[in-house]
Amino acid sequence: MKARIATVLLTLLLGVVFHAPLQSVRAGDRLLIHEWGTLTSLQNELGRELTGINVDDEPVPPFVHNLSPYILSSPVLSNQHWRYRQKAAPRRHPRVTMRLETPVIYFYPPKDQPLPMTLDVNVQFRGGWLTEFYPRAEADAPGLRKGVFNFGALTRNTVSSLSWNGLQVGTNGQGPKTDEQVWTAPRQVNAVPVTTSKGESEKYLFYRGVGNLRAPLRVVSDRKNRQLQIHGNFNEVLDQDTRVTINDMWLTHIRKDGTTAYRQIGPHTFSQSVAMPSIAVKSDFDEKDYQTKNLQEMKSDMHRALVADGLFADEATALLTTWERAYFKSPGLRLFFLVPRPWTDHYLPLSVSADADIDRVMVGRIELISNEQRRLLDKLAHSSISNGKWINVLAKTGQLEKLRAGRSDFGKLGIKVPEDFQTYLALGRFRNALVVAEEGRRPTESLTKFIDNYGLHPFRLQTVRRSASR
């Protein structure tokens, strides 16, 4: 224990990953398993989850196994994406209200354990589909038959699972070559490699999924009084006599110029009862609150909290590095928090065939609609809408994939991007969900025309009424 504390302190002081021999630092008398991941939701001012957030701006390498490439779409759709409806993706496809992003599981065998040791590992997702994973696992989900994933209803009663049976833990295996940060950052950890019976190896088990369920917290925005009310969503997780405390929450607003404002919130205790007092916090920030240095300060505070919640320092570094772009470089208003363990164990049951100490640390991320996004949506709702044919011209320049990935600076496309489309791009990662939700909230002819012209129709729910069709 003293060695572990010394290692953590040294890592925090130096700001580097400590690469001491595994057995001398972390091996104990029992198998130790650590897991981290991110749960992402998008909520409107009423604290309701918006659907259609199944976009992937942090794609994993192509060697990752995938039940279906049509569950996730690129951040920017176009006319070319009609194929998503033609490849068995039904209208229920957009009922995604939560992204389960990059959970990874690390293993630390007992000090006297002969290696490799053999384990069976199983994880379930209640209310969602586990769709991406590596190494290869035995997948089970509604509609999965003979290796083909036929889409069905995605509801809170949906249950899917992944099983790594006969997993060899503590091998000399190496993972596939890649330079993708979302994959290489989690490797910078002093865990032992794992290898499946099929010969696939990695430093960790990886999985992802999409769900139709509520976030652990509900954030209600009162723009008039510049206040947020944060409520708990634990009635399905806790019994009447149980309470959970969230020690760390961070409300942050990141601007395009990189300046950041944030405030740390907590601790606060939640229970099953909806009558439990909520947290009231100021919803916006003063101009003096925006500082470039705040980003590093918040990252350091999050690192501290992750270690306090059970991760090793190098694991916390790996998590924050993996999500550097999505957490800290993407403009937006968002609430981060550490998910209480009862929520994780209820919706993501994890079982291992050996006696083990298991620490699971999940970061909740709720994207909130900022004042700037509301202004952009209002602008788009009353704009003159382009016809989308310019994208076909763009395809001939070889720049279409940059556009679809949402990562082009648009300064070298060789074609003028219409103003309405620039407004759409400025809405950020979940722009498709925001535009479609705004059409349902305050339909205008411009919104409907934009959705139709640029192929956002798969994100509509069947209940959406369109003014243009009346």
Secondary structure, DSSP 8 states (H G I E B T S, - for coil): -HHHHHHHHHHHHHTS-----HHHHT--SSEEEEEEEEEEEEE-TTS-B-S---B-SS---TTSEES-TTSSB-SS--GGGGHHHHTT--TTTT---EEEEEEEEEEE--TT--SSEEEEEEEEEETEEEEEEES--EEE-TTEETTEE------TT-EEEEEEEEEEES----------HHHHGGGSSS---EE-TTS-EESSEEEEEEE-S--SEEEEEETTTTEEEEEE--TTT--TT-EEEE--EEEEEE-TTS-EEEEEE--EEEES-TTS--EEEE-S--GGG-BTTHHHHHHHHHHHHHHHTT--HHHHHHHHHHTIIIIIIS-EEEEEEE--HHHHHHHS-EEESS-EEEEEEEEEEEEE--HHHHHHHHHHHTS----STHHHHHHTTT-HHHHHHT---SSSSSS---HHHHHHHTT-TTHHHHHHHHHHHS--HHHHHHHHHTT-GGG--TT---GGG-
